[in-house]
Amino acid sequence: MANTLVFNHRSELRIPAPDGIIPTANNCPHGSPGDLLYLGETYQFNPHTETYIHKACHPQIKFGWQQSQHMPPEAARIWLKVKTITIQTLEQVNRFDAHNEGFHTSGRFLRRSDIPDALRHGIQHRDALKAFHAYCEQLGWPRNCQFWVLGIQRISKHHAQTMCGIHNELTNTRQRKPNPSRDNQPLYY
């Protein structure tokens, strides 16, 4: 996912609703329109340069990585603003939606760099929609699966800091649900 967001190939995120939950725009666990999200990535802190590095950029480094769910906001390189939240079933996804999800075709095969190698084998299609459906099938999502569809816009880290009203460092907030008492705090995705 990080690579499609880095290169701005994605303007929507589909998040499947757990069994027994009927998704609505009001019960999305990833925020509401106007909220900021930061993308957690596998990372490590480099004490020599006092900077964070990301595994997606340094795959040659084989050890010392921290799991993405432990990444503090100040280490995030990808910030998103939630523009809209809608509900959709897997069967309602069309080619335009698959394109917005980051599925593109270029030449003969699908081009989406964040798909794990284990999944790539089964989803080499000329058609982005077929590739998206095959990807969902590989993940085990049923055909009647319902999604929260977040319309997103990538924003700069500086812009995110300004929107949060934080000028020196972003606070370490890893909430998944909006909290009215922390209106300007970013949410972890």
RAUR-V254197 format. One record per backbone hydrogen bond with DSSP energy under -0.5 kcal/mol. NH is the residue of the N-H (numbers start at 1). CO is the residue of the C=O. Records with the same first field share a line. If there is no record, write none. Layout:
NH->CO + CO
This chain:
5->1
6->2
7->3
8->5
9->4
10->4
11->100
12->100
13->150
15->13 + 148
16->14
17->146
21->18
22->20
23->21
27->24
31->28
34->82
35->32
37->80
38->187
39->78
40->38
43->66
44->53
46->51
47->45
50->46
51->46
53->44
55->42
57->54
58->54
61->58
62->60
66->43
70->67
71->68
75->72
76->72 + 73
79->77 + 155
80->37
81->153
82->35 + 80
83->81 + 151
84->151
86->149
88->147
90->145
91->143
92->89
93->89 + 90
98->94
99->95
100->96
101->97
102->99
103->98
104->102 + 111
106->109
109->106
111->104
112->110
115->112
119->116
120->116
121->117
122->119
123->120
124->121
125->123
128->126
131->127
132->128
133->129
134->130
135->131
136->132
137->133
138->134
139->135
140->137
141->136
145->142
147->88
148->15
149->86 + 147
150->13 + 148
151->84 + 149
152->11 + 150
153->81
155->79
160->156
161->157
162->158
163->159
164->160
165->161 + 162
166->161
167->165
173->171
174->172
182->179
183->180
185->182
187->36
188->175
189->38
